Amino acid sequence: MSTGGHPFAPPHHEQRWVDTATELAAEFAKTAGALDQSAELPLANLQALHGSGLDAALLPKELGGEALSYRSYGEIVRLLSAACPSTACIWVMHIGAGVGLAEISAPDAARFYADELIAGRRFANALSEPTSGNLFMMPMQHAEPVDGGFRLTGAKRFASGCEIADHFLVNALVEDKPTFFGLAADPATMRFIPIWDTMGLRASRSQLIEFTGTLLREDRRCPALRPKRPNHIGAGLAFLSLGIADAALAALVDHARRRIIPTTGEPLARMQWLRFDVADVHARLEAATMYARHMCWLADENSAEFVPATIRAKQLANGLAVDAAQLAVRVGGASAGYLRSSPIERIFRDAQAGGLMAYSLEVCKDTLGAALLDGHDG
Ligand SMILES: Cc1cc2nc3c(=O)[nH]c(=O)nc-3n(C[C@H](O)[C@H](O)[C@H](O)COP(=O)(O)OP(=O)(O)OC[C@H]3O[C@@H](n4cnc5c(N)ncnc54)[C@H](O)[C@@H]3O)c2cc1C
């Protein structure tokens, strides 16, 4: 797929990375259904992504990467998500934590995390808490000062890909202030509680982690500086939902063209109700795409407008994915939309996750609505 030409599209010189993701995604699509059923981590997919050089390419140039643009990154997340959204979800979290730690750590630690990412080590985010829920940037658990750092006893929930992670991005209250740390997996004090029997994104295995006196090392504490570049989780989440909407639209168009309605002798695709509804979903997909690409352009410009733009982009994409998947179920009917054997059934379940993931659809709307109605910037 060539996306060049438009200022919000991936830069022309990065097209080879979009092509690489297109090829990988074609392979990932073949196993997405089986991984959903078994709820196994898509380890081979994640290793293939690393093997392609994509993980390292996202690092800043001074740390051995290519500073791949957010415009290309967004397009790549979308392609992966259309093929296997569990893979895309873990990859967004892996890049968000790995590149994020390399961006926000003190220089020696930053170099260490960049080298670990380049070497193929795996990263995860342990931010959400059972108590704080959606407000994952506002931890409620305190880390207590000890020699060499701080000890954390508590729990973090829904850490995608945590069971294969070598390093975590963790936050906790230190002297009442939210503070980020890099943390190496520590089986002696960290335990995964198997809560992950879910409706959708089943292969993302986003388990609950219990911490019992885990040491958060002082030398892995991230200085409270403004990150040099925007975080890749904020930039990626809208594209997770756009990819799922792409998959829903492709599946419903394919079925509507093949399914012959006996009373008319014509394909379902000729029905006017479907033409109206598919036009509506498609127009919203185009609009949400344009806005999400604009958001990535703001990230490439390192603009302060990026943060409210992530919230708008996520809101537009999350709701659209659910509506596109719902239409696909109607088009598929019982035989092609409701049976477990149908890809549409999995797409419908996967589509629900985007709006639940932080910031949830409601938190996004509340933030933007309050900004408008209360008269301050969103
Ligand atoms: C597939 C998946 C992968 C995830 N991966 C990770 C990960 O890798 N790392 C990680 O740290 N977390 C991860 N999460 C967690 C996620 O980001 C959220 O923090 C979590 O889903 C919140 O769940 P909750 O049950 O506590 O919801 P709650 O926050 O309790 O939300 C319940 C309801 O209340 C609403 N609500 C909550 N707060 C507000 C508010 N302030 N204003 C308006 N409405 C509100 C919500 O919109 C929702 O409707 C993942 C979640 C999912 C589903």
The ligand as a Tripos MOL2 file, in Angstrom:
@<TRIPOS>MOLECULE
LIG
   53    58     1     0     0
SMALL
NO_CHARGES

@<TRIPOS>ATOM
      1 C1         -6.8160   -5.0780   25.9270 C.3       1 LIG1
      2 C2         -6.3030   -4.2030   27.0320 C.ar      1 LIG1
      3 C3         -4.9340   -3.9970   27.1260 C.ar      1 LIG1
      4 C4         -4.4170   -3.1920   28.1560 C.ar      1 LIG1
      5 N1         -3.0610   -3.0520   28.2570 N.ar      1 LIG1
      6 C5         -2.5320   -2.3500   29.2920 C.ar      1 LIG1
      7 C6         -1.1170   -2.2820   29.4970 C.ar      1 LIG1
      8 O1         -0.3370   -2.8590   28.7340 O.2       1 LIG1
      9 N2         -0.6580   -1.5990   30.5830 N.ar      1 LIG1
     10 C7         -1.4910   -0.9760   31.4660 C.ar      1 LIG1
     11 O2         -1.0080   -0.3570   32.4090 O.2       1 LIG1
     12 N3         -2.8400   -1.0200   31.2960 N.ar      1 LIG1
     13 C8         -3.3700   -1.6980   30.2440 C.ar      1 LIG1
     14 N4         -4.7370   -1.7840   30.0900 N.ar      1 LIG1
     15 C9         -5.5990   -1.1200   31.0760 C.3       1 LIG1
     16 C10        -6.3980    0.0410   30.5050 C.3       1 LIG1
     17 O3         -5.5660    0.9890   29.9430 O.3       1 LIG1
     18 C11        -7.3130    0.6980   31.5360 C.3       1 LIG1
     19 O4         -6.5710    1.3030   32.5310 O.3       1 LIG1
     20 C12        -8.2310   -0.2850   32.1350 C.3       1 LIG1
     21 O5         -8.8760   -0.9940   31.0920 O.3       1 LIG1
     22 C13        -9.2710    0.4070   33.0000 C.3       1 LIG1
     23 O6        -10.1030   -0.6270   33.4480 O.3       1 LIG1
     24 P1        -11.0920   -0.5230   34.6760 P.3       1 LIG1
     25 O7        -11.7960   -1.8110   34.7240 O.co2     1 LIG1
     26 O8        -10.3740   -0.1090   35.9100 O.co2     1 LIG1
     27 O9        -12.0870    0.6000   34.2130 O.3       1 LIG1
     28 P2        -12.6330    1.8340   35.0150 P.3       1 LIG1
     29 O10       -11.6290    2.9280   35.0010 O.co2     1 LIG1
     30 O11       -13.1890    1.3990   36.3330 O.co2     1 LIG1
     31 O12       -13.8460    2.2540   34.0580 O.3       1 LIG1
     32 C14       -15.1740    1.7260   34.1980 C.3       1 LIG1
     33 C15       -16.1400    2.7100   33.5500 C.3       1 LIG1
     34 O13       -16.0610    3.9760   34.2180 O.3       1 LIG1
     35 C16       -15.7620    4.9920   33.2810 C.3       1 LIG1
     36 N5        -14.8720    5.9620   33.9260 N.ar      1 LIG1
     37 C17       -13.7880    5.6900   34.6980 C.ar      1 LIG1
     38 N6        -13.1850    6.8400   35.1000 N.ar      1 LIG1
     39 C18       -13.9110    7.8440   34.5520 C.ar      1 LIG1
     40 C19       -13.7980    9.2670   34.5840 C.ar      1 LIG1
     41 N7        -12.8180    9.8840   35.2670 N.pl3     1 LIG1
     42 N8        -14.7000   10.0000   33.8760 N.ar      1 LIG1
     43 C20       -15.6990    9.3880   33.1840 C.ar      1 LIG1
     44 N9        -15.8650    8.0370   33.1360 N.ar      1 LIG1
     45 C21       -14.9920    7.2860   33.8050 C.ar      1 LIG1
     46 C22       -15.0710    4.2810   32.1280 C.3       1 LIG1
     47 O14       -15.2070    5.0050   30.9370 O.3       1 LIG1
     48 C23       -15.8280    2.9840   32.0690 C.3       1 LIG1
     49 O15       -17.0380    3.1980   31.3750 O.3       1 LIG1
     50 C24        -5.2830   -2.5730   29.0720 C.ar      1 LIG1
     51 C25        -6.6850   -2.7800   28.9750 C.ar      1 LIG1
     52 C26        -7.1840   -3.5890   27.9630 C.ar      1 LIG1
     53 C27        -8.6690   -3.7940   27.8810 C.3       1 LIG1
@<TRIPOS>BOND
     1     1     2 1
     2     2     3 ar
     3     2    52 ar
     4     3     4 ar
     5     4     5 ar
     6     4    50 ar
     7     5     6 ar
     8     6     7 ar
     9     6    13 1
    10     7     8 2
    11     7     9 ar
    12     9    10 ar
    13    10    11 2
    14    10    12 ar
    15    12    13 ar
    16    13    14 ar
    17    14    15 1
    18    14    50 ar
    19    15    16 1
    20    16    17 1
    21    16    18 1
    22    18    19 1
    23    18    20 1
    24    20    21 1
    25    20    22 1
    26    22    23 1
    27    23    24 1
    28    24    25 2
    29    24    26 1
    30    24    27 1
    31    27    28 1
    32    28    29 2
    33    28    30 1
    34    28    31 1
    35    31    32 1
    36    32    33 1
    37    33    34 1
    38    33    48 1
    39    34    35 1
    40    35    36 1
    41    35    46 1
    42    36    37 ar
    43    36    45 ar
    44    37    38 ar
    45    38    39 ar
    46    39    40 ar
    47    39    45 ar
    48    40    41 1
    49    40    42 ar
    50    42    43 ar
    51    43    44 ar
    52    44    45 ar
    53    46    47 1
    54    46    48 1
    55    48    49 1
    56    50    51 ar
    57    51    52 ar
    58    52    53 1
@<TRIPOS>SUBSTRUCTURE
     1 LIG1         1 GROUP 0 **** ****
